[in-house]
Amino acid sequence: QATRRLLPTSHRILVNTRLYASESKKPVLIVGSSTVGHTLAACLRNDGIQSDLIKNGNETSIDITQYEVLHENAINVYRELGVWDELKRSAHPLEEMMLHLAPKKDKPMAKILARVPFVVDEYTTLAYSVSTQKLKQATKNAVLGRRITKIEAKKDSCMVSFKGGAVKQYSTVVMADGTLNDWLHLFKKRRPAEFRHELASVVIERDEFDPNSLIELFQFGKRIVIMPISDTKLQVTFHYMREDIPSSPLGNLQPLRNLINTCELETAAETVSSIQSILQRIVALPRTKKIYFTNPRFFYSSIPCYHEGKILLYPCRRESIDSCGIMHSYQIEECYRLSKAIALNSTPESIAKAFVNDSAKKEAQVKKFCSKIIYSSVYQKYLSYALVYFTAILKHSVFGRYKSRYRAVTAPRK
């Protein structure tokens, strides 16, 4: 009786208890060396599929702060990739998440909308803060400097031409470079977008009274996210709307004085509030200190994720600003889902269809969660704001719907 010869373990992919030979798979081209691009490359490598990861300069439209939160779903992905133990050594465990609610008034009535504990027991913590640079380093990918000139869809693959004349065949091309993607216009002709959001992040020293909590609050008409990044430091991010449209949504370094002047932090630091101490520490820093600014754009309408061999990951078609790191962690989970779709399917169209079927429900939950927090937690000065304010408290704080929704959007993929 003839015996069946199996490929070595390193050349096999185990997906839903079935084995697939990686030699039969064409490589995948990933456009954008953001944390998302690096994670997808690592997921594909873990599934035995080769990929080329290229840098194009738009990555900071995805990596919008220098430190991010990893929730349970993202942690689970890095654990499966075998890099979590390394990442954990430089990550900082968070004890809880606190969301504050307030109308957009000069002296807001602040209310803790919800508290979500992250510590399950002495061995299990559900969220960590980590450097985006450390995330990229942990995945150990080579980044290429090629520039694409043409992408031509074939029946079961894509032919990609690069500057200099090189041509290579790929199973599909995945866009992971954010909302400045050069091919975005092909996916949907009309793409109304919001360009005026600005985020500015500054790292300050912690003091003994700072809780080890991820805190998102709304004061002085600004959204403020306070995140411990180590035992001695905090990252404080200010989110506000600009009156003018910035020239580019890419991240850049600017002097601290720009943040202090724009957000009027000197005046705010003199007002008694829950974050007065933090504001005082920020205004005490040298005005010339360089801090990280970015202008993340998002779209008002849905954009298809597939067009003639090309797949758009969520960072390229996002419809909301992130809240509490929920969207960032979903983007990491999305890489895992797409990698499995690529492993199980042979044509770009079938890959995209399987990916959408697997991720559509979770993506909708994440969009809804972030949009509700951003748009319903800061109320403008109008007569009925009190009714909306107390209704939100009843729904989320009294009846606990926020906690259940948080657990739904951060649950690891089964």
Backbone hydrogen bonds, N-H to C=O, Kabsch-Sander energy under -0.5 kcal/mol:
donor,donor_aa,acceptor,acceptor_aa,energy
5,R,3,T,-0.5
6,L,4,R,-0.6
11,H,8,P,-2.1
12,R,9,T,-1.7
13,I,20,Y,-1.4
15,V,13,I,-0.7
15,V,18,R,-2.1
18,R,15,V,-1.7
20,Y,13,I,-1.3
22,S,11,H,-1.8
24,S,21,A,-1.2
25,K,22,S,-1.5
28,V,50,Q,-1.8
29,L,172,T,-2.0
30,I,28,V,-0.6
30,I,52,D,-3.2
31,V,29,L,-0.5
31,V,174,V,-3.1
32,G,30,I,-0.7
32,G,54,I,-2.7
34,S,176,A,-0.5
38,H,34,S,-2.7
39,T,35,T,-2.1
40,L,36,V,-2.5
41,A,37,G,-2.2
42,A,38,H,-1.9
43,C,39,T,-2.4
44,L,40,L,-2.7
45,R,41,A,-2.2
46,N,42,A,-2.2
47,D,43,C,-1.2
48,G,45,R,-1.5
49,I,44,L,-3.0
52,D,28,V,-2.5
53,L,142,A,-0.5
54,I,30,I,-2.5
54,I,52,D,-0.6
55,K,144,L,-2.3
61,S,58,N,-2.1
62,I,59,E,-2.2
63,D,59,E,-2.1
64,I,62,I,-1.8
68,E,130,V,-2.8
70,L,128,Y,-3.2
71,H,69,V,-0.6
73,N,410,T,-0.7
74,A,71,H,-0.5
75,I,71,H,-2.7
76,N,72,E,-2.2
77,V,73,N,-1.2
78,Y,74,A,-2.1
79,R,75,I,-2.1
80,E,76,N,-2.1
81,L,77,V,-1.7
82,G,79,R,-1.0
83,V,78,Y,-2.1
84,W,78,Y,-1.1
87,L,83,V,-2.4
88,K,84,W,-3.3
89,R,85,D,-0.8
89,R,86,E,-0.6
90,S,86,E,-0.5
90,S,87,L,-1.4
91,A,87,L,-1.1
92,H,129,S,-2.8
94,L,127,A,-2.3
95,E,212,N,-2.7
96,E,212,N,-0.7
97,M,116,V,-2.2
98,M,214,L,-2.9
99,L,114,A,-2.5
100,H,98,M,-0.5
100,H,216,E,-3.1
101,L,111,K,-3.5
102,A,377,S,-1.6
104,K,379,Y,-4.3
105,K,103,P,-2.0
110,A,108,P,-1.2
111,K,101,L,-1.8
113,L,99,L,-2.4
113,L,111,K,-0.8
114,A,99,L,-1.4
116,V,97,M,-2.5
118,F,95,E,-2.9
119,V,95,E,-1.1
120,V,118,F,-0.8
120,V,124,T,-2.3
121,D,124,T,-1.3
124,T,121,D,-0.6
126,L,118,F,-2.6
128,Y,70,L,-1.9
129,S,92,H,-2.5
130,V,68,E,-2.5
132,T,66,Q,-2.0
135,L,131,S,-1.8
136,K,132,T,-1.8
137,Q,133,Q,-2.2
138,A,134,K,-2.3
139,T,135,L,-1.0
139,T,136,K,-0.5
140,K,136,K,-0.7
140,K,137,Q,-0.9
144,L,53,L,-3.2
149,T,161,S,-3.0
150,K,161,S,-1.5
152,E,159,M,-2.9
153,A,151,I,-0.5
154,K,157,S,-3.1
158,C,170,Y,-3.0
159,M,152,E,-3.1
160,V,158,C,-0.6
160,V,168,K,-2.8
161,S,150,K,-2.7
162,F,166,A,-3.1
163,K,147,R,-3.0
165,G,162,F,-2.0
168,K,160,V,-2.3
170,Y,158,C,-2.9
171,S,27,P,-2.9
172,T,27,P,-0.5
173,V,309,G,-2.1
174,V,29,L,-3.2
175,M,173,V,-0.5
175,M,311,I,-3.4
176,A,31,V,-3.2
176,A,174,V,-0.6
181,N,178,G,-1.3
184,L,181,N,-1.3
186,L,183,W,-1.7
187,F,183,W,-0.5
187,F,184,L,-1.3
188,K,184,L,-0.9
191,R,189,K,-0.6
194,E,298,F,-3.1
195,F,193,A,-0.5
198,E,240,Y,-2.6
199,L,294,T,-3.0
200,A,238,F,-2.0
201,S,292,Y,-2.8
202,V,236,V,-2.5
204,I,234,L,-2.3
206,R,232,T,-2.7
210,D,207,D,-1.5
213,S,211,P,-1.5
214,L,96,E,-2.7
215,I,213,S,-0.7
215,I,226,I,-2.7
216,E,98,M,-2.7
217,L,224,I,-2.6
219,Q,222,K,-1.8
222,K,219,Q,-2.1
223,R,239,H,-2.4
224,I,217,L,-3.0
224,I,222,K,-0.5
225,V,237,T,-2.6
226,I,215,I,-3.1
226,I,224,I,-0.5
227,M,225,V,-0.5
227,M,235,Q,-2.4
229,I,233,K,-2.1
230,S,233,K,-1.3
234,L,204,I,-2.6
235,Q,227,M,-3.0
236,V,202,V,-3.0
236,V,234,L,-0.6
237,T,225,V,-2.7
237,T,235,Q,-0.5
238,F,200,A,-2.8
239,H,223,R,-3.0
240,Y,198,E,-2.1
242,R,196,R,-3.0
252,N,293,F,-2.7
254,Q,291,I,-2.3
256,L,289,K,-2.2
257,R,287,R,-2.0
258,N,255,P,-1.7
259,L,255,P,-0.6
259,L,256,L,-0.7
260,I,256,L,-2.2
261,N,257,R,-2.6
262,T,258,N,-2.2
263,C,259,L,-2.6
265,L,260,I,-1.7
268,A,264,E,-2.0
269,A,265,L,-2.5
270,E,266,E,-0.6
270,E,267,T,-1.0
271,T,268,A,-1.3
276,Q,273,S,-1.2
279,L,275,I,-2.4
280,Q,276,Q,-2.4
281,R,277,S,-1.8
282,I,278,I,-1.7
283,V,279,L,-2.4
284,A,280,Q,-1.0
285,L,282,I,-1.6
289,K,286,P,-1.7
291,I,254,Q,-3.0
292,Y,201,S,-1.5
293,F,252,N,-3.1
293,F,291,I,-0.5
294,T,199,L,-2.3
295,N,249,P,-0.9
298,F,194,E,-1.4
299,F,318,R,-2.7
300,Y,192,P,-3.0
301,S,192,P,-0.6
307,H,310,K,-2.2
310,K,307,H,-1.7
311,I,173,V,-2.8
312,L,305,C,-2.8
313,L,175,M,-2.1
313,L,311,I,-0.6
316,C,313,L,-1.9
317,R,314,Y,-1.8
326,I,323,S,-2.1
329,S,325,G,-2.1
330,Y,326,I,-1.9
331,Q,327,M,-2.4
332,I,328,H,-1.4
333,E,329,S,-2.1
334,E,330,Y,-2.9
335,C,331,Q,-1.1
336,Y,332,I,-1.1
337,R,333,E,-2.0
338,L,334,E,-2.6
339,S,335,C,-2.2
340,K,336,Y,-1.7
341,A,337,R,-1.8
342,I,338,L,-2.4
343,A,339,S,-2.0
344,L,340,K,-1.7
345,N,341,A,-1.0
351,I,347,T,-2.4
352,A,348,P,-2.4
353,K,349,E,-2.3
354,A,350,S,-2.3
355,F,351,I,-2.4
356,V,352,A,-2.6
357,N,353,K,-2.3
358,D,354,A,-1.7
359,S,355,F,-2.0
360,A,356,V,-2.3
363,E,359,S,-2.6
364,A,360,A,-2.2
365,Q,361,K,-1.8
366,V,362,K,-2.2
367,K,363,E,-2.5
368,K,364,A,-2.2
369,F,365,Q,-2.4
370,C,366,V,-2.5
371,S,367,K,-2.4
372,K,368,K,-2.2
373,I,369,F,-1.8
374,I,370,C,-2.5
375,Y,371,S,-2.8
376,S,372,K,-1.9
377,S,373,I,-1.0
379,Y,102,A,-0.6
379,Y,377,S,-0.5
382,Y,380,Q,-1.6
385,Y,382,Y,-1.8
386,A,383,L,-0.5
387,L,384,S,-0.6
388,V,384,S,-1.8
389,Y,385,Y,-2.9
390,F,386,A,-2.5
391,T,387,L,-1.9
392,A,388,V,-2.2
393,I,389,Y,-1.6
394,L,390,F,-2.1
395,K,391,T,-2.5
396,H,392,A,-2.6
397,S,392,A,-0.5
397,S,393,I,-1.6
398,V,393,I,-2.1
399,F,394,L,-1.9
401,R,395,K,-1.5
402,Y,396,H,-0.7
404,S,400,G,-1.3
405,R,401,R,-2.2
406,Y,402,Y,-2.6
407,R,403,K,-2.4
408,A,404,S,-1.7
409,V,405,R,-2.0
410,T,406,Y,-1.3
411,A,407,R,-0.7
